[in-house]
Amino acid sequence: MTERYDVIVLGVGGMGSAAVSHLADRGVDVLGLERYDVPHGYGSSHGITRIFRLAYYEHPAYVPLLKRADELWTALEDAHDQQLLHRTGSIDAGPQDCSLVEGSKRSCAEHDLDYEVLSSSELTDRYPGYQLPEDYEAVFQPDGGFLVPEECIVAHVNRAHQHGATVRARERVVEWQPTADDGVRVETDYGVYEADRLVITAGAWAARFVDELEGIAIPERQVLAWLQPEAPAHFEPGAFPVWNLQVPEGRYYGFPVYGVPGFKFGRYNHREETVDPEAFEREPTQADERLLREFAEQYFPDGTGPTMRLETCLFTNTPDDHFVIDTLPAHPQVSIAAGFSGHGFKFASVIGEIMADLALEGETEHDIEMFSLDRF
């Protein structure tokens, strides 16, 4: 017999694990399907640390969602046996009047966030790991920090299990189809399942399951580096806030030392490589390392000792770098969350809540108008 559920969630990474958790918490009979392990390192929701920040230069409209995400991460952590969110403060820095710094100030001002504007010298005096050009300035926001992504997924899945959810790992979804009763039928390489609703949180694979995302949710190869600090005390969590930095070479982001040896950082849109998530160069190269090391040598010279680790991951970018969160017009029983464009993980807790709303009610009280699919 075909197993029947209230809701099926396709993809149990950062967003999918949160969706399964919120649905199970509401008493829904939910099935989560994941083609790899839970958690795994093949997509976007891994890498030991992920930035959390309330100051949001991308657009002030994100801030209310971030405030709710903060509440939900705190609640999830309270019920878990390990810390999920580490507060270090956050830095947004670059040349005076650059878009990153001005956008960060704007988001803080519009939403009454505590923040300080620091000159480059003031930043270095307070946090010696930063050695930026003299004409740069920084926005410091005290509530920022980093999440531990693999542990966040574990916490969400454990909570889902406690509320009766079924999660099947190493089971690849082949296709889904609408059914005559306005439900869905999902075929995997193990079997067939049916449900009243379907939530698609498939990351870099989302466009394979949603035709409307073709050319909109585009996978990109990303590389991160961990370098041994030559002044270790300057890169500890208490002395080195997470950061975003706009420089002539591009936009970069980074973290203090945590979990594994080395100070971690990367370049947004690393080498602008659009890829097939099934087949791309997963092993970082010397060219990848060189690009990142040259940046660190100029802006974080005390952090550029020997390479400790290099790792690839996937961004899934939209044309405007904003998310897609919506139901499908032709199939309102199917909701999608995709195209998080390299800045989505911090939102996973609230995205899970939103996806549960869309699956059960077809709408949400959260303001997600800017993430509609029809804007493209």
VOGU-3710 file (C-alpha; in Angstrom, 3 decimals, decimal comma):
1> mterydvivl> 0,000/0,000/0,000  1,135/3,567/-0,711  1,891/5,368/2,539  -0,170/8,535/3,052  0,879/11,614/5,064  -0,518/15,049/5,734  2,631/16,741/4,408  5,794/15,582/2,663  8,943/17,732/2,880  11,400/17,247/0,020
11> gvggmgsaav> 14,917/17,972/1,291  15,925/17,883/4,983  18,781/20,378/5,127  18,666/23,689/6,960  15,239/24,788/5,706  13,670/21,342/5,357  14,662/20,183/8,840  13,062/23,313/10,289  9,909/22,781/8,226  9,598/19,155/9,377
21> shladrgvdv> 10,111/20,285/12,973  7,453/23,021/12,864  4,948/20,784/11,106  5,452/17,941/13,579  5,172/20,399/16,466  1,694/21,310/15,183  0,584/17,692/15,273  0,891/17,100/11,538  1,726/13,637/10,182  4,836/14,646/8,224
31> lglerydvph> 7,426/12,787/6,163  10,837/14,282/5,411  12,804/12,869/2,465  16,553/13,445/2,140  18,768/11,920/-0,562  21,955/12,174/1,530  22,705/11,842/5,244  21,145/14,037/7,935  23,087/16,317/8,135  25,405/16,136/5,106
41> gygsshgitr> 28,079/18,186/3,331  26,873/18,112/-0,284  24,657/21,188/-0,337  24,535/24,538/1,446  23,769/23,767/5,097  27,165/22,778/6,460  30,613/24,220/7,111  30,838/24,274/10,951  29,769/27,927/11,318  27,232/30,180/9,565
51> ifrlayyehp> 26,782/33,892/10,196  23,820/35,214/12,166  23,273/38,990/12,042  20,415/41,418/12,532  22,046/44,347/10,718  21,051/43,540/7,155  22,501/45,583/4,328  20,703/43,443/1,726  17,331/45,026/2,623  15,700/46,311/5,839
61> ayvpllkrad> 12,645/44,105/5,161  14,638/41,089/6,314  15,043/42,394/9,853  11,590/41,418/11,234  12,173/37,878/9,979  15,600/37,868/11,631  14,133/38,972/14,938  11,683/36,064/14,801  14,453/33,701/13,701  16,458/34,799/16,749
71> elwtaledah> 13,547/33,935/19,050  13,113/30,536/17,418  16,836/29,659/17,524  16,846/30,536/21,219  13,816/28,343/21,874  15,309/25,455/19,904  18,593/25,777/21,779  16,799/25,780/25,151  15,375/22,340/24,310  18,677/20,998/22,922
81> dqqllhrtgs> 21,783/19,750/24,683  24,296/21,907/22,809  24,683/25,608/22,047  23,441/26,574/18,595  23,908/30,370/18,463  27,147/31,997/19,643  27,032/35,786/20,103  30,141/37,614/18,939  28,622/40,778/17,523  28,737/41,494/13,803
91> idagpqdcsl> 30,791/43,889/11,682  29,767/45,341/8,295  32,721/47,261/6,893  34,053/48,914/3,773  34,937/52,301/2,318  32,946/55,180/3,791  29,536/55,554/2,121  29,777/52,175/0,362  26,538/50,265/-0,187  27,310/47,601/2,422
101> vegskrscae> 27,969/50,066/5,238  25,105/52,387/4,311  22,693/49,471/3,927  23,669/48,134/7,326  23,130/51,549/8,964  19,760/51,871/7,261  18,508/48,498/8,491  19,604/49,281/12,054  18,022/52,745/12,026  14,696/51,599/10,535
111> hdldyevlss> 14,293/48,791/13,071  15,789/50,421/16,195  18,719/48,044/16,454  21,626/48,935/18,709  24,706/49,743/16,646  27,918/51,750/16,575  29,841/53,243/13,673  33,596/52,745/14,100  36,469/54,195/12,126  39,086/51,764/10,869
121> seltdrypgy> 41,468/52,710/13,678  38,728/52,396/16,312  37,867/48,965/14,953  41,491/47,808/15,146  41,918/49,228/18,657  38,921/47,219/19,837  39,458/44,114/17,692  43,132/43,884/16,608  42,464/41,090/14,105  40,937/43,702/11,774
131> qlpedyeavf> 43,507/45,832/9,944  41,501/47,636/7,279  42,479/50,702/5,202  42,346/54,047/7,020  39,376/55,388/5,041  37,154/52,386/5,872  34,443/52,376/8,509  32,488/49,641/10,228  29,018/49,122/11,652  29,129/47,038/14,834
141> qpdggflvpe> 25,867/45,378/15,924  26,108/43,475/19,238  23,472/40,782/18,614  25,255/39,083/15,720  27,247/35,878/15,904  27,318/32,460/14,324  25,180/29,352/14,204  26,495/25,786/14,174  24,640/24,516/11,078  25,031/20,775/11,437
151> ecivahvnra> 23,943/20,958/15,076  20,962/23,146/14,141  19,775/20,481/11,698  20,248/17,784/14,333  18,241/19,832/16,840  15,372/20,378/14,392  15,232/16,715/13,356  15,419/15,505/16,952  12,530/17,830/17,833  10,586/16,538/14,828
161> hqhgatvrar> 11,181/12,944/15,951  9,962/13,801/19,445  6,679/14,952/17,893  6,210/11,886/15,725  7,713/12,898/12,364  9,212/10,367/9,969  12,489/11,331/8,280  14,011/9,057/5,646  17,634/9,716/4,688  19,508/8,265/1,702
171> ervvewqpta> 16,269/8,135/-0,253  16,341/10,094/-3,501  13,162/11,689/-4,835  12,663/10,843/-8,518  9,597/12,982/-9,205  6,366/14,323/-7,783  2,957/14,668/-9,403  -0,369/16,219/-8,410  -3,167/13,770/-7,737  -6,853/13,896/-8,644
181> ddgvrvetdy> -7,802/14,725/-5,064  -5,580/17,845/-5,087  -2,838/16,110/-3,152  0,592/14,954/-4,308  2,264/11,674/-5,172  6,032/11,449/-4,589  8,152/8,687/-6,115  11,588/7,886/-4,687  14,161/5,254/-5,524  12,671/3,226/-2,646
191> gvyeadrlvi> 8,926/3,648/-3,000  5,882/5,863/-3,476  4,229/8,187/-0,950  1,160/10,420/-1,065  0,212/13,494/0,927  -2,232/16,371/1,045  0,599/18,919/0,783  4,191/19,070/-0,459  6,979/21,377/0,760  10,015/21,625/-1,532
201> tagawaarfv> 13,204/22,721/0,223  15,679/21,034/-2,091  18,419/23,667/-2,176  20,588/23,534/-5,288  18,332/20,783/-6,679  15,101/22,816/-6,367  14,795/23,665/-10,066  14,806/19,948/-10,892  11,491/19,631/-9,096  9,924/23,012/-9,914
211> delegiaipe> 9,876/24,039/-13,566  9,119/27,636/-12,590  12,530/27,870/-10,896  14,461/27,022/-14,058  16,827/29,927/-14,691  15,831/31,518/-11,364  17,376/29,254/-8,696  20,894/28,809/-10,081  23,542/26,705/-8,266  27,014/28,192/-7,813
221> rqvlawlqpe> 30,247/26,659/-6,514  31,545/28,333/-3,357  34,846/27,778/-1,500  35,754/28,550/2,127  39,214/28,714/3,695  40,453/28,177/7,233  43,914/29,676/7,883  46,015/29,351/11,037  46,170/32,739/12,804  49,655/34,032/13,561
231> apahfepgaf> 48,122/35,972/16,474  45,622/33,378/17,798  44,196/35,570/20,555  42,984/38,085/17,958  40,740/35,522/16,265  38,973/33,916/19,205  35,165/34,313/19,391  35,354/36,866/22,198  37,788/39,054/20,273  36,666/38,730/16,673
241> pvwnlqvpeg> 33,064/39,443/15,609  31,681/37,822/12,471  31,985/40,150/9,512  31,039/41,223/6,012  33,535/43,354/4,102  33,180/45,248/0,834  36,525/45,817/-0,903  37,595/46,455/-4,511  38,239/42,723/-4,911  34,636/41,834/-4,048
251> ryygfpvygv> 32,494/41,120/-1,008  33,900/38,792/1,646  32,682/37,354/4,952  34,266/35,550/7,877  34,251/34,080/11,360  36,409/33,590/14,450  38,154/30,298/15,122  35,617/27,697/16,227  35,250/23,930/16,056  38,277/23,235/13,868
261> pgfkfgrynh> 41,674/24,974/13,603  41,768/28,173/11,617  40,065/31,502/10,985  37,305/30,909/8,398  36,345/33,218/5,533  35,118/33,249/1,950  34,259/35,462/-0,993  30,644/35,848/-2,067  30,208/34,368/-5,554  33,698/32,936/-5,175
271> reetvdpeaf> 34,693/32,573/-8,840  31,187/33,033/-10,299  30,989/29,402/-11,380  27,476/28,250/-12,273  27,440/24,480/-11,798  25,412/21,303/-11,962  24,977/20,169/-8,332  25,369/16,580/-9,502  28,735/17,151/-11,182  31,176/19,911/-10,278
281> ereptqader> 34,688/20,260/-8,849  34,083/19,502/-5,175  37,770/19,416/-4,280  39,167/22,938/-3,761  42,114/23,868/-5,965  45,290/25,892/-5,537  43,626/28,661/-7,546  40,778/28,746/-4,998  43,269/28,925/-2,171  45,300/31,651/-3,847
291> llrefaeqyf> 42,268/33,902/-4,373  41,318/33,679/-0,703  44,831/33,909/0,707  45,627/37,072/-1,269  42,595/38,744/0,262  43,499/37,706/3,821  47,088/38,840/3,463  45,885/42,354/2,651  43,044/42,797/5,160  43,693/40,271/7,967
301> pdgtgptmrl> 47,489/39,861/7,966  47,601/38,346/11,470  45,337/35,536/10,252  47,351/34,260/7,297  49,391/31,384/8,623  49,344/27,929/7,007  46,141/26,669/5,417  44,232/24,387/7,777  41,242/23,519/5,624  39,485/24,281/2,333
311> etclftntpd> 35,898/23,277/1,635  33,345/23,700/-1,144  29,643/24,282/-0,759  26,790/25,426/-2,986  25,006/28,746/-3,221  21,675/28,800/-5,069  21,327/32,309/-6,445  18,330/34,209/-7,776  18,697/37,102/-10,266  18,115/39,681/-7,506
321> dhfvidtlpa> 19,763/37,678/-4,663  16,499/37,630/-2,693  14,732/34,442/-1,644  11,837/32,607/-3,292  9,137/31,622/-0,774  5,737/30,916/-2,282  3,120/28,397/-3,326  2,916/27,232/-6,933  0,132/29,040/-8,818  -0,983/25,930/-10,691
331> hpqvsiaagf> -0,594/23,669/-7,644  -1,362/25,585/-4,431  -0,856/22,391/-2,425  2,878/22,741/-3,174  4,992/25,360/-1,401  8,616/26,186/-2,162  11,551/27,812/-0,383  14,564/28,251/-2,632  17,213/30,600/-3,997  18,716/31,674/-0,682
341> sghgfkfasv> 21,667/33,212/-2,524  24,343/32,533/0,063  22,671/34,356/2,968  19,800/32,113/3,975  20,839/29,739/6,751  20,376/32,263/9,556  16,681/32,395/8,588  16,118/28,626/8,664  14,219/28,598/11,948  11,663/31,158/10,746
351> igeimadlal> 11,541/29,714/7,217  10,447/26,446/8,822  7,622/28,291/10,554  6,613/30,016/7,308  6,626/26,764/5,336  4,408/25,141/7,959  2,010/28,102/7,623  1,928/27,837/3,826  1,440/24,072/3,885  -1,398/24,155/6,394
361> egetehdiem> -3,074/27,515/5,742  -1,894/28,565/2,293  -0,694/31,867/3,778  1,418/33,276/6,599  1,355/36,313/8,851  5,024/36,930/8,073  5,640/39,503/5,351  7,039/37,487/2,444  5,713/39,608/-0,408  9,204/40,465/-1,679
371> fsldrf> 9,956/36,745/-2,041  7,090/35,922/-4,402  7,818/33,763/-7,412  5,856/35,984/-9,792  8,302/38,894/-9,395  10,366/37,212/-12,113
//
